[in-house]
C-alpha cells in the first residue's frame, strides 16, 4: 500500500451520513466532504452546554470565595471571564462549516510541519481535562456504589471512551440528552442551595488585594471557557457550508456562557463549604437519600459526556502530529493515560492541584488562538475561499507561526500566578493573573508582523 492510500485509510474512514446515524465514526482528520454534511447550528448550543455544567465548574466557583470575593463581586468577575473566553471559541467554531475540518488539522495552515508542538500540547491538554472532569465522576460513583475510587474511575473512563470512540454524531446526541438531564438537576440544586444556604455577599478582601483577586478569578473563569478553543471546529465540521455563521457563533457563546456561569455561580454561592469534598457536599446539600443518590449519578453521567469530547479531540490531535493510528484507537490511548493523572490529583491537596492544572493546561491556548486567527484573517481577506488540503500543500514556512506561538507563551510567564510559580508581574499586581491576555496579544502581534513581511500574493 503506497503512502497516499495509507494516509487516506488512516485519516479518512466511515462518516455519519445524516442526523441519527450512530454507527462508529472511524473518520479522522481529513476534511468532511460536502455530501456528508448535515445538521443545524442549534446543535452547538447543546454540545457546548451539557459538558460544561459539571462539578468542575462548581468547584472552580468555590475558588472565588477562597480568594476573598463576595457573591456579587465574584459573579461579575466570572461573567466577564466566561464571556471573554467564549467569544474566541465561538469564532473558531464558525470555521468548521466553512472548511469541514477540525481545529488542530486547520492549524496546519500556519504551522505546517511545526504543528507537531501545538498538536502534542493539545493531546496532553485533552488528557488533563479528562482528569479534571473524571476526578469528580469517579468520586461521585465511588460514593454512590461504595466501591474503591480507582475502580469507579476506571468505570467512568470506560464509558466515556465508548462514546468518544463512537464519534461525532453519538457525542452530539448524548449531549442533547444530557442538556435536559443536567438542566433539571441544576435547577433543583440551585433552589436547594439558595433556599437553605447562607450566601456571603460582602468581600473579605479589600483594596489592591480585592482587585488582584477579581482579575485572578476572572482569569480562572476565562481559562474554563477558552479551553474549548483548540477543540471548537471539531464539533462543527459536519455542519453544511451554508450554515449561518452568526447563528453558529451565537449558539456557541450561549452554550458556553450559560453552563459555565451557572455552575461557577453555584460554587461561588456555596463558598468553602464545598471546597474540600465537592461531590459529598452536593449530596449532603440535597439531603442525602434518594435525591442525594440521583445527584451523584448525574455528576457521574456529566463526567462521562464531557470527557467523551476530550477523548474525541485528543484522538484528532494525535493524528495531526502525524501518528498514523486510527481515530478510535487514539481515543483509547488518551483515556488510559488520563487514569494515572486522576489518581495523582486525588492524592494530597486537591484544591491546590486542581487550580494549578486548571490554569496551566490553558496558558498555551491564547498564543495558539492569536496565531491561527491572524492566519485566518490573512487567508480569507476580501471574502477569499480556499480548499484546506490544497492550501496546506502550498510551500509556506511554518517557523513564523511556531516562533510567534513560543513568543506568546514566553511573554505570558511573568504574568502567571499558580501555587507552583508566581511571576514577578503577577506578584506585583497582588496575584492578578494576566497571562492569558498577554499571551494572546504577544503572539498575534508578532505573527501579524511576520505575515506582513513574508506575505505573497494569494493564488
Secondary structure, DSSP 8 states (H G I E B T S, - for coil): --HHHHHHHHH------STT--S-----SS---GGG----TTHHHHHHHGGGSSHHHHHHHHHHHHTT--HHHHHHHHHHHHHHHHHHHHHHHHHHHHH---HHHHTHHHHGGGHHHHHHHHHHHHHHHHHHHHHHHHHHHHHHH---HHHHHHHHHHHHHHHHHH-HHHHHHHHHHHHHHHHHHHHHHHHHHHHHS----S-S--HHHHHHHHHHHHHHHHHHHHTTTTTGGGGTTTS-TTS-HHHHHHHHHHHHHHHHHHHHHHHHHHGGGGSS-HHHHHHHHTTSHHHHHHHHHHHHHHHHHHHHHHHHHHHHHHHHTT----HHHHHHHHHHHHHHHHHHHHSS-HHHHHHHHHHHTTHHHHHHHHHHHHHHHHHTGGG----HHHHHHS---SHHHHHHHHHHHHHHGGG-B-SS-B-HHHHHTTT---HHHHHHHHHHHHHHHHHHHH-----
